[in-house]
Amino acid sequence: MQRADHSTLPPGRRVKLAIHQHSSTFEYPDLAEGFQTIVRVTSVEAALELVEMLSPPLPLLKFPRTAHLIDLGAATSDDLISCVSLPADENTTIVIAEKLDGANMGISLSADGALVVQNRSHVISCETHRQQGTRECNT
């Protein structure tokens, strides 16, 4: 009878009976059932080794840098400046959005020119996010 004294199981006869019933009816899988392989893990160390074998660590992927459309004078030597030429006619709409580093917030302008502040995918308003202290909430 295995693991009847495991710390997560309440002591007593019910646990021992449940383990006995399960172990007496359990059937090990067989390759004839269509499995390509069967692995029997008998220890925590073996489980960790199997995890390492099946899913080796992935390399760190850096978030891509975003280029500035133009340098308005605040760009530093390591900032990227876009080489894409901007359209210069009144029929072109340009949407500019800014994400505040580390705050999961974005700032943009609505179609009518109003300031729109978002936290992740939710628009922040005075009624729902008073703690953000938007200008309109404080006036």
MDTraj code that builds the backbone (N, CA, C; nanometers):
import mdtraj as md
import numpy as np

residues = "MET GLN ARG ALA ASP HIS SER THR LEU PRO PRO GLY ARG ARG VAL LYS LEU ALA ILE HIS GLN HIS SER SER THR PHE GLU TYR PRO ASP LEU ALA GLU GLY PHE GLN THR ILE VAL ARG VAL THR SER VAL GLU ALA ALA LEU GLU LEU VAL GLU MET LEU SER PRO PRO LEU PRO LEU LEU LYS PHE PRO ARG THR ALA HIS LEU ILE ASP LEU GLY ALA ALA THR SER ASP ASP LEU ILE SER CYS VAL SER LEU PRO ALA ASP GLU ASN THR THR ILE VAL ILE ALA GLU LYS LEU ASP GLY ALA ASN MET GLY ILE SER LEU SER ALA ASP GLY ALA LEU VAL VAL GLN ASN ARG SER HIS VAL ILE SER CYS GLU THR HIS ARG GLN GLN GLY THR ARG GLU CYS ASN THR".split()
xyz = np.array([
    [0.0857, -0.1178, 0.0000],
    [0.0000, 0.0000, 0.0000],
    [0.0901, 0.1238, 0.0000],
    [0.0821, 0.2009, -0.1082],
    [0.1717, 0.3145, -0.1242],
    [0.1023, 0.4454, -0.0890],
    [0.1753, 0.5317, -0.0226],
    [0.1380, 0.6703, 0.0052],
    [0.0177, 0.6871, 0.0975],
    [-0.0206, 0.5860, 0.1706],
    [-0.1333, 0.6015, 0.2634],
    [-0.0999, 0.7005, 0.3737],
    [0.0292, 0.7211, 0.3989],
    [0.0700, 0.8150, 0.5036],
    [0.1118, 0.9514, 0.4467],
    [0.0718, 0.9803, 0.3220],
    [0.1079, 1.1082, 0.2607],
    [0.0449, 1.2220, 0.3398],
    [0.1189, 1.3319, 0.3549],
    [0.0746, 1.4436, 0.4403],
    [-0.0531, 1.5114, 0.3907],
    [-0.0886, 1.4963, 0.2644],
    [-0.2100, 1.5611, 0.2136],
    [-0.3345, 1.4761, 0.2323],
    [-0.3183, 1.3524, 0.2766],
    [-0.4324, 1.2625, 0.2951],
    [-0.4685, 1.2536, 0.4424],
    [-0.5979, 1.2588, 0.4738],
    [-0.6371, 1.2466, 0.6144],
    [-0.6089, 1.1040, 0.6638],
    [-0.5627, 1.0911, 0.7868],
    [-0.5328, 0.9573, 0.8382],
    [-0.6612, 0.8767, 0.8574],
    [-0.6479, 0.7469, 0.8474],
    [-0.7641, 0.6627, 0.8746],
    [-0.7836, 0.5539, 0.7718],
    [-0.8833, 0.4722, 0.7997],
    [-0.9127, 0.3531, 0.7209],
    [-0.9627, 0.3860, 0.5799],
    [-1.0379, 0.4963, 0.5632],
    [-1.0937, 0.5307, 0.4315],
    [-0.9844, 0.5483, 0.3268],
    [-0.8772, 0.6153, 0.3645],
    [-0.7677, 0.6387, 0.2703],
    [-0.7031, 0.5067, 0.2307],
    [-0.6773, 0.4206, 0.3285],
    [-0.6144, 0.2912, 0.2998],
    [-0.7032, 0.2071, 0.2092],
    [-0.8344, 0.2084, 0.2329],
    [-0.9267, 0.1327, 0.1479],
    [-0.9293, 0.1886, 0.0050],
    [-0.9296, 0.3207, -0.0074],
    [-0.9325, 0.3835, -0.1399],
    [-0.8056, 0.3500, -0.2180],
    [-0.6912, 0.3578, -0.1535],
    [-0.5648, 0.3250, -0.2208],
    [-0.5622, 0.1778, -0.2593],
    [-0.6068, 0.0910, -0.1700],
    [-0.6084, -0.0527, -0.1989],
    [-0.6997, -0.0819, -0.3184],
    [-0.8202, -0.0216, -0.3198],
    [-0.9132, -0.0455, -0.4301],
    [-0.8533, 0.0023, -0.5625],
    [-0.7953, 0.1202, -0.5610],
    [-0.7367, 0.1738, -0.6841],
    [-0.6211, 0.0858, -0.7323],
    [-0.5320, 0.0501, -0.6423],
    [-0.4155, -0.0288, -0.6841],
    [-0.4545, -0.1684, -0.7310],
    [-0.5649, -0.2228, -0.6808],
    [-0.6055, -0.3572, -0.7241],
    [-0.6783, -0.3555, -0.8587],
    [-0.7316, -0.2399, -0.8987],
    [-0.8034, -0.2332, -1.0269],
    [-0.7247, -0.1602, -1.1353],
    [-0.6150, -0.0970, -1.0975],
    [-0.5363, -0.0190, -1.1934],
    [-0.4713, -0.1100, -1.2969],
    [-0.4823, -0.0708, -1.4226],
    [-0.4163, -0.1440, -1.5307],
    [-0.3128, -0.0522, -1.5946],
    [-0.1896, -0.0981, -1.5997],
    [-0.0848, -0.0198, -1.6631],
    [-0.1124, -0.0097, -1.8128],
    [-0.0840, 0.1052, -1.8735],
    [-0.1029, 0.1180, -2.0181],
    [-0.0063, 0.0255, -2.0917],
    [-0.0405, -0.0046, -2.2156],
    [0.0395, -0.0973, -2.2953],
    [0.0643, -0.0356, -2.4327],
    [0.1816, -0.0591, -2.4893],
    [0.2124, -0.0065, -2.6224],
    [0.1152, -0.0578, -2.7281],
    [0.0571, -0.1751, -2.7042],
    [-0.0399, -0.2319, -2.7985],
    [-0.1661, -0.1461, -2.8083],
    [-0.1869, -0.0567, -2.7106],
    [-0.3037, 0.0322, -2.7128],
    [-0.2828, 0.1509, -2.8066],
    [-0.1653, 0.1603, -2.8671],
    [-0.1403, 0.2682, -2.9618],
    [-0.0464, 0.3768, -2.9122],
    [0.0015, 0.3658, -2.7898],
    [0.0970, 0.4641, -2.7392],
    [0.2307, 0.4457, -2.8096],
    [0.2995, 0.5560, -2.8382],
    [0.4326, 0.5458, -2.8982],
    [0.5367, 0.5125, -2.7928],
    [0.5156, 0.5593, -2.6733],
    [0.6059, 0.5281, -2.5627],
    [0.5299, 0.5426, -2.4325],
    [0.5786, 0.4774, -2.3313],
    [0.5207, 0.4876, -2.1974],
    [0.6362, 0.5127, -2.1018],
    [0.6217, 0.6133, -2.0185],
    [0.7254, 0.6463, -1.9216],
    [0.6675, 0.6272, -1.7827],
    [0.7366, 0.5519, -1.7010],
    [0.6951, 0.5328, -1.5624],
    [0.7865, 0.6169, -1.4752],
    [0.7282, 0.7132, -1.4071],
    [0.8032, 0.8061, -1.3231],
    [0.7877, 0.7612, -1.1792],
    [0.8994, 0.7337, -1.1145],
    [0.8939, 0.6767, -0.9792],
    [0.9531, 0.7672, -0.8728],
    [0.9964, 0.8876, -0.9103],
    [1.0522, 0.9788, -0.8103],
    [1.0412, 1.1220, -0.8608],
    [1.0573, 1.2150, -0.7694],
    [1.0563, 1.3564, -0.8066],
    [1.1738, 1.3850, -0.8999],
    [1.2893, 1.3275, -0.8704],
    [1.4074, 1.3483, -0.9540],
    [1.3818, 1.3007, -1.0973],
    [1.3169, 1.1842, -1.1108],
    [1.2856, 1.1316, -1.2439],
    [1.1869, 1.2233, -1.3159],
    [1.0917, 1.2798, -1.2431],
    [0.9951, 1.3718, -1.3036],
    [1.0660, 1.4970, -1.3550],
    [1.1586, 1.5512, -1.2758],
    [1.2333, 1.6695, -1.3182],
    [1.3197, 1.6394, -1.4405],
    [1.3805, 1.5216, -1.4428],
    [1.4617, 1.4814, -1.5572],
    [1.3751, 1.4683, -1.6830],
    [1.2564, 1.4135, -1.6682],
    [1.1650, 1.3987, -1.7817],
    [1.1202, 1.5352, -1.8342],
    [1.0895, 1.6267, -1.7436],
    [1.0502, 1.7623, -1.7844],
    [1.1633, 1.8272, -1.8630],
    [1.2862, 1.8142, -1.8141],
    [1.4023, 1.8722, -1.8827],
    [1.4199, 1.8108, -2.0217],
    [1.3957, 1.6809, -2.0319],
    [1.4115, 1.6111, -2.1592],
    [1.3027, 1.6527, -2.2592],
    [1.1797, 1.6675, -2.2117],
    [1.0677, 1.6979, -2.3006],
    [1.0548, 1.8462, -2.3330],
    [1.1001, 1.9313, -2.2427],
    [1.0877, 2.0757, -2.2659],
    [1.2125, 2.1469, -2.2169],
    [1.3187, 2.1458, -2.2977],
    [1.4419, 2.2134, -2.2569],
    [1.4177, 2.3630, -2.2418],
    [1.5003, 2.4312, -2.1634],
    [1.4807, 2.5750, -2.1421],
    [1.4875, 2.6526, -2.2737],
    [1.4027, 2.7526, -2.2842],
    [1.4008, 2.8375, -2.4032],
    [1.4937, 2.9564, -2.3821],
    [1.5547, 3.0058, -2.4886],
    [1.6399, 3.1240, -2.4731],
    [1.5544, 3.2470, -2.4422],
    [1.6140, 3.3435, -2.3755],
    [1.5450, 3.4682, -2.3448],
    [1.5227, 3.5456, -2.4741],
    [1.3979, 3.5812, -2.5006],
    [1.3658, 3.6610, -2.6185],
    [1.3388, 3.8040, -2.5744],
    [1.4182, 3.8957, -2.6240],
    [1.4004, 4.0352, -2.5868],
    [1.2829, 4.0947, -2.6632],
    [1.2092, 4.1826, -2.5961],
    [1.0992, 4.2525, -2.6603],
    [1.1582, 4.3444, -2.7667],
    [1.1001, 4.3479, -2.8873],
    [1.1592, 4.4308, -2.9937],
    [1.1521, 4.5795, -2.9599],
    [1.2539, 4.6510, -3.0002],
    [1.2576, 4.7953, -2.9771],
    [1.1666, 4.8650, -3.0775],
    [1.1060, 4.9721, -3.0337],
    [1.0174, 5.0499, -3.1195],
    [1.0908, 5.1750, -3.1654],
    [1.0871, 5.1993, -3.2939],
    [1.1541, 5.3180, -3.3479],
    [1.0662, 5.4418, -3.3306],
    [1.1314, 5.5569, -3.3113],
    [1.0611, 5.6856, -3.3080],
    [1.0274, 5.7246, -3.4519],
    [0.9102, 5.7862, -3.4723],
    [0.8753, 5.8337, -3.6070],
    [0.9677, 5.9475, -3.6493],
    [0.9890, 6.0410, -3.5577],
    [1.0797, 6.1534, -3.5838],
    [1.1526, 6.1858, -3.4543],
    [1.2652, 6.2529, -3.4660],
    [1.3391, 6.2976, -3.3482],
    [1.3000, 6.4423, -3.3211],
    [1.2267, 6.4629, -3.2117],
    [1.1845, 6.5982, -3.1748],
    [1.2854, 6.6640, -3.0819],
    [1.4037, 6.6019, -3.0699],
    [1.5092, 6.6601, -2.9885],
    [1.5397, 6.5831, -2.8616],
    [1.4543, 6.4882, -2.8239],
    [1.4763, 6.4141, -2.6996],
    [1.5387, 6.2765, -2.7229],
    [1.5550, 6.2374, -2.8480],
    [1.6118, 6.1050, -2.8771],
    [1.7589, 6.1022, -2.8375],
    [1.8016, 5.9885, -2.7859],
    [1.9418, 5.9716, -2.7478],
    [2.0139, 5.8920, -2.8559],
    [2.1440, 5.8759, -2.8402],
    [2.2236, 5.8094, -2.9438],
    [2.1845, 5.6632, -2.9636],
    [2.1265, 5.5995, -2.8617],
    [2.0883, 5.4587, -2.8788],
    [1.9414, 5.4417, -2.9196],
    [1.8670, 5.5503, -2.9374],
    [1.7282, 5.5411, -2.9839],
    [1.7242, 5.5116, -3.1335],
    [1.6228, 5.4364, -3.1737],
    [1.6018, 5.4076, -3.3155],
    [1.5084, 5.5120, -3.3742],
    [1.5437, 5.5632, -3.4912],
    [1.4585, 5.6583, -3.5621],
    [1.4106, 5.5891, -3.6894],
    [1.2802, 5.5907, -3.7128],
    [1.2224, 5.5230, -3.8289],
    [1.2694, 5.5884, -3.9581],
    [1.2956, 5.5057, -4.0581],
    [1.3359, 5.5589, -4.1888],
    [1.2168, 5.5649, -4.2848],
    [1.0966, 5.5362, -4.2351],
    [0.9762, 5.5408, -4.3180],
    [0.9346, 5.6865, -4.3346],
    [0.9087, 5.7278, -4.4596],
    [0.8651, 5.8657, -4.4810],
    [0.7170, 5.8773, -4.4458],
    [0.6832, 5.9860, -4.3788],
    [0.5455, 6.0081, -4.3349],
    [0.4650, 6.0747, -4.4456],
    [0.3392, 6.0312, -4.4655],
    [0.2545, 6.0970, -4.5658],
    [0.2262, 6.2409, -4.5231],
    [0.2164, 6.3287, -4.6205],
    [0.1997, 6.4703, -4.5881],
    [0.0746, 6.5295, -4.6514],
    [-0.0368, 6.4566, -4.6472],
    [-0.1604, 6.5146, -4.6993],
    [-0.2700, 6.5049, -4.5933],
    [-0.3743, 6.5868, -4.6109],
    [-0.4803, 6.5938, -4.5093],
    [-0.5737, 6.4738, -4.5100],
    [-0.5619, 6.3844, -4.6065],
    [-0.6471, 6.2654, -4.6133],
    [-0.5889, 6.1460, -4.5374],
    [-0.4721, 6.1612, -4.4823],
    [-0.4064, 6.0519, -4.4109],
    [-0.4279, 6.0692, -4.2612],
    [-0.4710, 5.9614, -4.1970],
    [-0.4884, 5.9621, -4.0520],
    [-0.3703, 5.8909, -3.9881],
    [-0.3086, 5.9550, -3.8930],
    [-0.1985, 5.8938, -3.8185],
    [-0.2443, 5.8785, -3.6741],
    [-0.2354, 5.7578, -3.6217],
    [-0.2711, 5.7312, -3.4826],
    [-0.1418, 5.7153, -3.4046],
    [-0.1272, 5.7944, -3.3001],
    [-0.0081, 5.7865, -3.2161],
    [-0.0513, 5.7365, -3.0794],
    [0.0104, 5.6291, -3.0349],
    [-0.0194, 5.5721, -2.9030],
    [0.1103, 5.5607, -2.8256],
    [0.1028, 5.5772, -2.6965],
    [0.2206, 5.5692, -2.6108],
    [0.1932, 5.4733, -2.4972],
    [0.2861, 5.3843, -2.4710],
    [0.2753, 5.2954, -2.3555],
    [0.3740, 5.3452, -2.2517],
    [0.3251, 5.3681, -2.1316],
    [0.4119, 5.4115, -2.0236],
    [0.4887, 5.2904, -1.9723],
    [0.6202, 5.2977, -1.9716],
    [0.7027, 5.1840, -1.9314],
    [0.6644, 5.1326, -1.7938],
    [0.6385, 5.0021, -1.7866],
    [0.6137, 4.9357, -1.6600],
    [0.4778, 4.9600, -1.5993],
    [0.3960, 5.0426, -1.6592],
    [0.2679, 5.0761, -1.5978],
    [0.1505, 5.0048, -1.6634],
    [0.1738, 4.9324, -1.7717],
    [0.0658, 4.8674, -1.8462],
    [-0.0427, 4.9678, -1.8840],
    [-0.0006, 5.0883, -1.9188],
    [-0.0954, 5.1925, -1.9558],
    [-0.0636, 5.2432, -2.0949],
    [-0.1669, 5.2846, -2.1640],
    [-0.1497, 5.3445, -2.2948],
    [-0.2264, 5.4749, -2.3029],
    [-0.1757, 5.5690, -2.3805],
    [-0.2400, 5.6992, -2.3977],
    [-0.2561, 5.7222, -2.5473],
    [-0.3757, 5.7633, -2.5880],
    [-0.3993, 5.7943, -2.7289],
    [-0.5041, 5.9042, -2.7376],
    [-0.5319, 5.9476, -2.8594],
    [-0.6364, 6.0470, -2.8821],
    [-0.7522, 5.9805, -2.9539],
    [-0.8744, 6.0151, -2.9127],
    [-0.9929, 5.9621, -2.9806],
    [-1.0117, 6.0365, -3.1127],
    [-1.1085, 5.9931, -3.1916],
    [-1.1353, 6.0557, -3.3216],
    [-1.1686, 6.2038, -3.3080],
    [-1.2292, 6.2431, -3.1938],
    [-1.2635, 6.3841, -3.1741],
    [-1.1559, 6.4609, -3.0977],
    [-1.0383, 6.3991, -3.0787],
    [-0.9259, 6.4682, -3.0164],
    [-0.9191, 6.4585, -2.8658],
    [-1.0087, 6.3818, -2.8035],
    [-1.0063, 6.3677, -2.6575],
    [-0.8983, 6.2679, -2.6160],
    [-0.8409, 6.2918, -2.4995],
    [-0.7387, 6.2029, -2.4457],
    [-0.8036, 6.0726, -2.3990],
    [-0.7482, 5.9573, -2.4409],
    [-0.7974, 5.8261, -2.3994],
    [-0.6839, 5.7564, -2.3260],
    [-0.7109, 5.7166, -2.2013],
    [-0.6108, 5.6462, -2.1209],
    [-0.6607, 5.5047, -2.0988],
    [-0.5724, 5.4068, -2.1223],
    [-0.6096, 5.2670, -2.1072],
    [-0.5153, 5.1980, -2.0097],
    [-0.5692, 5.1019, -1.9362],
    [-0.4904, 5.0116, -1.8533],
    [-0.5121, 4.8744, -1.9130],
    [-0.4077, 4.8187, -1.9722],
    [-0.4167, 4.6956, -2.0513],
    [-0.5201, 4.7187, -2.1609],
    [-0.6291, 4.6472, -2.1634],
    [-0.7260, 4.6654, -2.2720],
    [-0.8494, 4.7427, -2.2271],
    [-0.8477, 4.8004, -2.1068],
    [-0.9656, 4.8686, -2.0534],
    [-0.9446, 5.0195, -2.0534],
    [-1.0440, 5.0920, -2.1049],
    [-1.0385, 5.2376, -2.1015],
    [-1.0623, 5.2829, -1.9585],
    [-0.9798, 5.3761, -1.9132],
    [-0.9898, 5.4273, -1.7764],
    [-1.0791, 5.5510, -1.7766],
    [-1.1734, 5.5541, -1.6826],
    [-1.2583, 5.6716, -1.6674],
    [-1.2650, 5.7063, -1.5191],
    [-1.3159, 5.8254, -1.4881],
    [-1.3281, 5.8670, -1.3477],
    [-1.4165, 5.7719, -1.2684],
    [-1.5222, 5.7241, -1.3325],
    [-1.6178, 5.6390, -1.2623],
    [-1.5586, 5.5029, -1.2266],
    [-1.4719, 5.4511, -1.3106],
    [-1.4224, 5.3148, -1.2884],
    [-1.2812, 5.3080, -1.2325],
    [-1.2018, 5.4149, -1.2495],
    [-1.0618, 5.4087, -1.2071],
    [-1.0187, 5.5385, -1.1388],
    [-1.0831, 5.5730, -1.0298],
    [-1.0498, 5.6972, -0.9610],
    [-0.9044, 5.7012, -0.9144],
    [-0.8464, 5.5844, -0.8836],
    [-0.7102, 5.5817, -0.8316],
    [-0.6074, 5.6264, -0.9357],
    [-0.6438, 5.6284, -1.0637],
    [-0.5483, 5.6683, -1.1664],
    [-0.5263, 5.8190, -1.1677],
    [-0.6185, 5.8950, -1.1092],
    [-0.6000, 6.0389, -1.0954],
    [-0.5908, 6.1126, -1.2280],
    [-0.6774, 6.0790, -1.3232],
    [-0.6742, 6.1497, -1.4505],
    [-0.7143, 6.2950, -1.4288],
    [-0.6719, 6.3820, -1.5177],
    [-0.6941, 6.5256, -1.5020],
    [-0.8417, 6.5585, -1.4847],
    [-0.9281, 6.4949, -1.5664],
    [-1.0707, 6.5267, -1.5591],
    [-1.1313, 6.4834, -1.4260],
    [-1.0715, 6.3832, -1.3592],
    [-1.1231, 6.3382, -1.2300],
    [-1.0888, 6.4378, -1.1200],
    [-0.9809, 6.5122, -1.1387],
    [-0.9330, 6.6017, -1.0338],
    [-0.9817, 6.7449, -1.0497],
    [-1.0598, 6.7717, -1.1541],
    [-1.1052, 6.9101, -1.1737],
    [-1.2507, 6.9239, -1.1389],
])
top = md.Topology()
chain = top.add_chain()
for i, resn in enumerate(residues, 1):
    res = top.add_residue(resn, chain, resSeq=i)
    for name in ("N", "CA", "C"):
        top.add_atom(name, md.element.get_by_symbol(name[0]), res)
traj = md.Trajectory(xyz[None], top)
